[in-house]
Amino acid sequence: KAVNASRAWFEHFWNASSQLNAALLGRYTKLYEAETNFDCYLLVDSSASMTYASEKVSKLEYAQLLAACLGYLMLKQQDAVGLTLFDNQIRVNIPARSKRSHLNVILSQMENISAGPETRMAPVLHQTAKVIKKRGLIILISDLFDFPEEVLSGLQHFRYNGHEVVVFHILDPQELKLDFPQRTRFRDMESGEEMITD
């Protein structure tokens, strides 16, 4: 049942995102067409701030969609894919595998994400960099609500180890526009701290 549910979840988003699929496939093929037996590691931020949604789709749901699409494309190219879900620590870690059936494992975890507390990327990135031995592609999917210098330090650890690094910075439209029409109370979804603006 879990496998069937995962496939239904994936197919729903896959069918609803044909333009995204084409764009990702083109980019992936262009960048990595010369690579063989490439290991890809999807690092998905599942902290509380990722659950924010000013419209129908939250940042976390978008991250789920993106990770699922990328995982599908990598496995279709017969590359190995691994998945790490994290907030202030690693919550789920699935080693990279290249079998087509591995997609069911990834989708099952993506479908059942439970948002955690605050974001602390640096320890997660450094810990992951120490564990991954084989050179590969690191894909970080996050709103990056953390100290920039700490995030960069973690990403540089991957680069030092010879990995390619791609970052998808996920933001809600309102986080970019901030065009709230009236006095608004903002609450930090991770710390609970509040601020009122005019």
VENKAPE-V167654 format. One record per residue. N is the residue number from 1. RES is the residue in one small letter. PSI is psi in radians with two decimals (* if undefined). BURIAL is 1 if it has 24 or more other ideal C-beta (glycine too) atoms within 12 Angstrom, else 0. D_CENTER is the distance of its C-alpha to the mean C-alpha in Angstrom with 2 decimals. Layout:
n=N res=RES psi=PSI burial=BURIAL d_center=D_CENTER
n=N res=RES psi=PSI burial=BURIAL d_center=D_CENTER
//
This chain:
n=1 res=k psi=-0.68 burial=0 d_center=24.84
n=2 res=a psi=-0.70 burial=0 d_center=21.30
n=3 res=v psi=-0.79 burial=0 d_center=20.87
n=4 res=n psi=-0.71 burial=0 d_center=22.53
n=5 res=a psi=-0.69 burial=0 d_center=20.51
n=6 res=s psi=-0.75 burial=1 d_center=17.23
n=7 res=r psi=-0.71 burial=1 d_center=18.78
n=8 res=a psi=-0.73 burial=0 d_center=20.00
n=9 res=w psi=-0.80 burial=1 d_center=16.72
n=10 res=f psi=-0.81 burial=1 d_center=15.11
n=11 res=e psi=-0.59 burial=0 d_center=18.31
n=12 res=h psi=-0.87 burial=0 d_center=18.51
n=13 res=f psi=-0.62 burial=1 d_center=15.34
n=14 res=w psi=-0.81 burial=1 d_center=16.12
n=15 res=n psi=-0.46 burial=0 d_center=19.63
n=16 res=a psi=0.03 burial=0 d_center=18.73
n=17 res=s psi=0.81 burial=1 d_center=16.65
n=18 res=s psi=-0.67 burial=0 d_center=19.11
n=19 res=q psi=-0.72 burial=0 d_center=18.96
n=20 res=l psi=-0.73 burial=0 d_center=15.23
n=21 res=n psi=-0.82 burial=1 d_center=15.83
n=22 res=a psi=-0.72 burial=0 d_center=18.77
n=23 res=a psi=-0.77 burial=0 d_center=17.16
n=24 res=l psi=-0.73 burial=1 d_center=14.32
n=25 res=l psi=-0.75 burial=1 d_center=17.02
n=26 res=g psi=-0.75 burial=0 d_center=19.35
n=27 res=r psi=-0.78 burial=0 d_center=17.14
n=28 res=y psi=-0.82 burial=1 d_center=16.11
n=29 res=t psi=-0.72 burial=0 d_center=19.76
n=30 res=k psi=-0.71 burial=0 d_center=21.10
n=31 res=l psi=-0.55 burial=0 d_center=19.20
n=32 res=y psi=0.36 burial=1 d_center=19.38
n=33 res=e psi=-0.40 burial=0 d_center=22.38
n=34 res=a psi=-0.15 burial=0 d_center=24.43
n=35 res=e psi=2.56 burial=0 d_center=22.21
n=36 res=t psi=2.60 burial=0 d_center=23.07
n=37 res=n psi=0.88 burial=0 d_center=21.63
n=38 res=f psi=2.28 burial=1 d_center=18.46
n=39 res=d psi=2.26 burial=1 d_center=15.95
n=40 res=c psi=2.34 burial=1 d_center=12.24
n=41 res=y psi=2.01 burial=1 d_center=9.85
n=42 res=l psi=2.04 burial=1 d_center=6.14
n=43 res=l psi=1.92 burial=1 d_center=5.18
n=44 res=v psi=2.15 burial=1 d_center=3.02
n=45 res=d psi=2.06 burial=1 d_center=5.66
n=46 res=s psi=0.54 burial=1 d_center=8.04
n=47 res=s psi=2.97 burial=1 d_center=10.99
n=48 res=a psi=-0.61 burial=1 d_center=13.73
n=49 res=s psi=-0.41 burial=1 d_center=13.26
n=50 res=m psi=-0.20 burial=1 d_center=10.16
n=51 res=t psi=-0.05 burial=1 d_center=12.79
n=52 res=y psi=2.41 burial=1 d_center=14.92
n=53 res=a psi=2.07 burial=0 d_center=16.20
n=54 res=s psi=-0.29 burial=0 d_center=19.31
n=55 res=e psi=-2.55 burial=0 d_center=19.48
n=56 res=k psi=-0.52 burial=0 d_center=18.60
n=57 res=v psi=2.20 burial=0 d_center=14.82
n=58 res=s psi=2.91 burial=1 d_center=12.81
n=59 res=k psi=-0.65 burial=1 d_center=9.76
n=60 res=l psi=-0.70 burial=1 d_center=8.14
n=61 res=e psi=-0.68 burial=1 d_center=9.80
n=62 res=y psi=-0.70 burial=1 d_center=8.72
n=63 res=a psi=-0.66 burial=1 d_center=4.94
n=64 res=q psi=-0.84 burial=1 d_center=6.69
n=65 res=l psi=-0.83 burial=1 d_center=8.87
n=66 res=l psi=-0.81 burial=1 d_center=7.02
n=67 res=a psi=-0.69 burial=1 d_center=5.56
n=68 res=a psi=-0.77 burial=1 d_center=9.14
n=69 res=c psi=-0.80 burial=1 d_center=10.83
n=70 res=l psi=-0.75 burial=1 d_center=9.73
n=71 res=g psi=-0.74 burial=1 d_center=10.64
n=72 res=y psi=-0.82 burial=1 d_center=13.79
n=73 res=l psi=-0.73 burial=1 d_center=14.75
n=74 res=m psi=-0.81 burial=1 d_center=14.52
n=75 res=l psi=-0.58 burial=1 d_center=16.56
n=76 res=k psi=-0.55 burial=0 d_center=18.89
n=77 res=q psi=0.11 burial=1 d_center=19.64
n=78 res=q psi=0.49 burial=0 d_center=20.43
n=79 res=d psi=2.72 burial=1 d_center=17.89
n=80 res=a psi=2.49 burial=1 d_center=16.48
n=81 res=v psi=2.35 burial=1 d_center=12.89
n=82 res=g psi=2.82 burial=1 d_center=11.57
n=83 res=l psi=2.31 burial=1 d_center=8.81
n=84 res=t psi=2.18 burial=1 d_center=8.47
n=85 res=l psi=2.33 burial=1 d_center=7.80
n=86 res=f psi=2.80 burial=1 d_center=9.39
n=87 res=d psi=-1.69 burial=1 d_center=11.30
n=88 res=n psi=0.03 burial=1 d_center=14.51
n=89 res=q psi=2.96 burial=1 d_center=14.52
n=90 res=i psi=2.18 burial=1 d_center=12.94
n=91 res=r psi=-0.65 burial=1 d_center=13.26
n=92 res=v psi=2.35 burial=1 d_center=12.43
n=93 res=n psi=1.99 burial=1 d_center=12.81
n=94 res=i psi=2.05 burial=1 d_center=13.59
n=95 res=p psi=2.71 burial=1 d_center=15.44
n=96 res=a psi=2.30 burial=1 d_center=15.18
n=97 res=r psi=2.70 burial=1 d_center=17.66
n=98 res=s psi=-0.01 burial=1 d_center=18.94
n=99 res=k psi=2.48 burial=0 d_center=20.82
n=100 res=r psi=-0.63 burial=0 d_center=20.16
n=101 res=s psi=-0.30 burial=0 d_center=20.51
n=102 res=h psi=-0.40 burial=1 d_center=17.44
n=103 res=l psi=-0.64 burial=1 d_center=15.42
n=104 res=n psi=-0.67 burial=1 d_center=17.05
n=105 res=v psi=-0.80 burial=1 d_center=15.83
n=106 res=i psi=-0.80 burial=1 d_center=12.12
n=107 res=l psi=-0.63 burial=1 d_center=12.75
n=108 res=s psi=-0.75 burial=1 d_center=14.85
n=109 res=q psi=-0.69 burial=1 d_center=12.35
n=110 res=m psi=-0.62 burial=1 d_center=9.77
n=111 res=e psi=-0.52 burial=1 d_center=12.95
n=112 res=n psi=0.51 burial=0 d_center=14.08
n=113 res=i psi=2.35 burial=1 d_center=11.43
n=114 res=s psi=2.05 burial=0 d_center=13.64
n=115 res=a psi=2.39 burial=1 d_center=12.67
n=116 res=g psi=-2.84 burial=1 d_center=14.18
n=117 res=p psi=-2.43 burial=0 d_center=16.23
n=118 res=e psi=2.90 burial=1 d_center=15.71
n=119 res=t psi=2.32 burial=1 d_center=13.19
n=120 res=r psi=1.63 burial=1 d_center=14.58
n=121 res=m psi=-0.68 burial=1 d_center=12.44
n=122 res=a psi=-0.91 burial=1 d_center=15.44
n=123 res=p psi=-0.66 burial=0 d_center=16.66
n=124 res=v psi=-0.81 burial=1 d_center=13.40
n=125 res=l psi=-0.77 burial=1 d_center=12.97
n=126 res=h psi=-0.73 burial=1 d_center=16.70
n=127 res=q psi=-0.75 burial=0 d_center=16.92
n=128 res=t psi=-0.70 burial=1 d_center=14.37
n=129 res=a psi=-0.58 burial=1 d_center=16.21
n=130 res=k psi=-0.55 burial=0 d_center=19.43
n=131 res=v psi=-0.67 burial=0 d_center=18.57
n=132 res=i psi=2.00 burial=1 d_center=17.32
n=133 res=k psi=-0.68 burial=0 d_center=20.66
n=134 res=k psi=2.34 burial=0 d_center=20.37
n=135 res=r psi=2.40 burial=0 d_center=19.35
n=136 res=g psi=-2.82 burial=1 d_center=16.25
n=137 res=l psi=2.13 burial=1 d_center=13.25
n=138 res=i psi=2.13 burial=1 d_center=10.45
n=139 res=i psi=1.97 burial=1 d_center=7.22
n=140 res=l psi=2.21 burial=1 d_center=5.51
n=141 res=i psi=1.95 burial=1 d_center=3.08
n=142 res=s psi=2.79 burial=1 d_center=5.75
n=143 res=d psi=-0.10 burial=1 d_center=9.22
n=144 res=l psi=0.58 burial=1 d_center=10.79
n=145 res=f psi=1.32 burial=1 d_center=13.47
n=146 res=d psi=3.05 burial=1 d_center=15.09
n=147 res=f psi=2.11 burial=0 d_center=17.99
n=148 res=p psi=-0.73 burial=0 d_center=17.36
n=149 res=e psi=-0.56 burial=0 d_center=19.69
n=150 res=e psi=-0.69 burial=0 d_center=17.97
n=151 res=v psi=-0.81 burial=1 d_center=14.52
n=152 res=l psi=-0.66 burial=0 d_center=16.51
n=153 res=s psi=-0.75 burial=0 d_center=18.45
n=154 res=g psi=-0.73 burial=1 d_center=15.59
n=155 res=l psi=-0.63 burial=1 d_center=14.35
n=156 res=q psi=-0.50 burial=0 d_center=18.04
n=157 res=h psi=-0.73 burial=1 d_center=18.40
n=158 res=f psi=-0.78 burial=1 d_center=16.29
n=159 res=r psi=-0.69 burial=0 d_center=18.38
n=160 res=y psi=-0.58 burial=0 d_center=21.50
n=161 res=n psi=0.06 burial=1 d_center=20.79
n=162 res=g psi=0.17 burial=0 d_center=20.69
n=163 res=h psi=2.63 burial=1 d_center=17.05
n=164 res=e psi=2.51 burial=0 d_center=15.70
n=165 res=v psi=2.26 burial=1 d_center=12.76
n=166 res=v psi=2.31 burial=1 d_center=10.63
n=167 res=v psi=2.18 burial=1 d_center=8.78
n=168 res=f psi=1.93 burial=1 d_center=7.41
n=169 res=h psi=1.88 burial=1 d_center=9.08
n=170 res=i psi=2.07 burial=1 d_center=8.68
n=171 res=l psi=2.55 burial=1 d_center=12.18
n=172 res=d psi=2.58 burial=1 d_center=14.54
n=173 res=p psi=-0.66 burial=0 d_center=17.74
n=174 res=q psi=-0.44 burial=0 d_center=19.89
n=175 res=e psi=-0.37 burial=1 d_center=18.10
n=176 res=l psi=-0.69 burial=0 d_center=19.17
n=177 res=k psi=-0.70 burial=0 d_center=22.58
n=178 res=l psi=0.74 burial=0 d_center=23.73
n=179 res=d psi=0.91 burial=0 d_center=26.61
n=180 res=f psi=2.27 burial=0 d_center=27.55
n=181 res=p psi=-0.15 burial=0 d_center=31.19
n=182 res=q psi=3.12 burial=0 d_center=32.71
n=183 res=r psi=2.28 burial=0 d_center=32.74
n=184 res=t psi=2.43 burial=0 d_center=29.39
n=185 res=r psi=2.10 burial=0 d_center=28.34
n=186 res=f psi=2.36 burial=0 d_center=24.88
n=187 res=r psi=2.20 burial=0 d_center=23.46
n=188 res=d psi=2.08 burial=0 d_center=20.75
n=189 res=m psi=-0.19 burial=1 d_center=18.52
n=190 res=e psi=-0.77 burial=1 d_center=18.08
n=191 res=s psi=-0.35 burial=0 d_center=21.58
n=192 res=g psi=-0.06 burial=0 d_center=23.59
n=193 res=e psi=2.46 burial=0 d_center=25.41
n=194 res=e psi=2.67 burial=0 d_center=26.94
n=195 res=m psi=2.38 burial=0 d_center=28.33
n=196 res=i psi=2.28 burial=0 d_center=30.62
n=197 res=t psi=2.67 burial=0 d_center=30.97
n=198 res=d psi=* burial=0 d_center=33.67
//
